[in-house]
Amino acid sequence: MPRRVDLGVTKIHWVQGDAGITNVLAPTTTQLNAGTSIDITCLLLSTYEVRADGSDTTNERAVCETANVVAATVQNYMGNLILFRQFDDTTNLPESDDALNIFTFGAVGWFVRRLGKPYSSAWAVGDNVDVYKFAVDTPQIQGGTGEGYIKATIPLLQQGTFSTKSIVA
């Protein structure tokens, strides 16, 4: 079975709006290429984290059972983005693709990630993707430390639906 190094084989978009994706299991190429879909792949630091998380559980056993029974109930997922800030070289003002212009407090959107194909490959019908619906918490601005590029951390709040096995339609 061939293995693949995780370099240059990830594409990530933020699709803005509650209705930016209408079917979590089958986002369309139209939705992923729309003007509300922003390619954030090259803005993200590799330390971002979006993934499924441990489910809530219930622990109940019958009187006759001699070992505990743990059953998964509500699924969980989490998200935290760290992005490079984008400033105009002439005006020194944030550009349209700056993290603070893409992610505003309370905005709802969809994190869509494709793994395995080259980043430069366009979205295609049949692509395997994972899709997470989030609301944006207050962006956290970082800087002034002289320890690297100016960045912003974007905490993401789960909004009740995700899929790690979606197929682009």
N, C-alpha and C positions, 0 to 999 in steps of 0.2 A: 504494500500500500504506500503510495507516494506521500511524502510530507511536504509542507510548504512553509517557508519562512514568512513571518508576519511583517513584511516590509513592502509597501507600495501596493498592497492588495486589499485595501479598505476604502470604501466610499461612504461618506456620512452627510446626510442632508437634514436640515431642520425645516419642516413643512409647517408654515404658520397657519394658525386658526383652528378652531374646534372642528370645522368641517373640511380642513385641509386634506384629510384622508377619510374616506367614507366607509371603508371596509378594512379593518386592521389586518385581516388575513390575506388581503389582495389589493395593496395599493397599486394604482395604475401608473404607467409611464407618463401619462398626461399630468397626473398629480405631482409626480416626482420631477417633472420638467417645467411646471407652472412657475409663474412669477412669484408665487408665495413660497416656493421651495428654494432654500439657500444652501449652497454647498459650503459646509463648514469644515470639511476635512483638513484643509491646509491652515485653518485658523486654530485648530485644537492642539493642545499639548498632548503628548502621548500618555500623560498621567490622568486623563479624563476617566470617568467610570460611569458606565450605564450598563445595567445588567439585571437579570432576575435575581431576587433575593430570597432568603428562606421564608417559607409560608408560615402563616399563623397555624397553630395546632390546637387540638383538644385532646386531653388525656383522660379517657374514661374506659374502664374495663368492667366486665361483668363479674359478679361474685365468683363464678366458677373458673375464671381465667387466673392462671398462676403467674402471668407476666403482664407488664404494662402494655397498653395499646395506645399508640400515638397516631392520630389521624390528621392529615393536612386539611385545613379549611380554606382560608382566604390566601390567595397568592399575593406575593409582594414583589416589587421591583424598585430600583433606585437609580438616581442619576445625579451627577455632579460634573459639570463641564469646566474646564480651565482653558481660556482662549487668549491668544495674543491680541492686544489692542491694535487697531489700524488707524494711523494718522496720516493726513495729507502732508507731503514733503514741503510744500510751499506755505500753506496756511497754518500748519500744525494743529488743525482741527480734526476731530474724529471723522473718518470716512463712512460712507453708507454701510460698508460691511464691518464696521467696528462692533464689537460684542455688545456695547450699550445701545446701539441702534437696532440690533437684531433681537436682543433679549430684554424685554421690559417687564417690570414687576406685574404679575397677574396675567400676562399673556399666555394663552394656551397654544400648544403646538405638538408636533410629532417628530420624534427622533427616529430616523431610518438609517440603518447600517447594513451595508453589503460587504461580506468577507469573501475573499478567494479570487475574484477577478481583478485585473489591474485597475488601479484607481482611475485611469484615463478612459476606461471603457464606459460608454453611455449605458444608462439604465436600459434593460431589455426585458421583454416578456419572458417569464420563467426564472428570473433572478431570485435566488433565495435571500431574504432580508429578515432582519428583526426590526420590529416597530413598537415604539413606546409612546404613549400619550402623557404629556406633562404640562404642568403650569409652572411658570417661571417665578421663583422666589426673588427676593431683592438681590440684584447683582452686587458682588463684593469686589471693589476695585483694589488692586494691589499696585504698589510702585513706591519709588522714593528710597529704596533700599540699596540700589546699586548692585543688585544680585542677579540681574538678568533683564529680559525684555519687560515692558509694561504689560500686565495681564489683568484679566478679570475672571473671577470664579462665578459661575452661574449655578446656584443650587436649583435642582428640579424637583418638583413635587408630583408624585404619582396621581394620575387622574382616572384610574379604574380600568384601564385596558392596555394590554400589551400582547405581543406574540413573538416568540423566538423562531417560528417556523412559517413565516409569511412568504408568499410567492407573488412577484410582480405580475400584474395582469395587463 
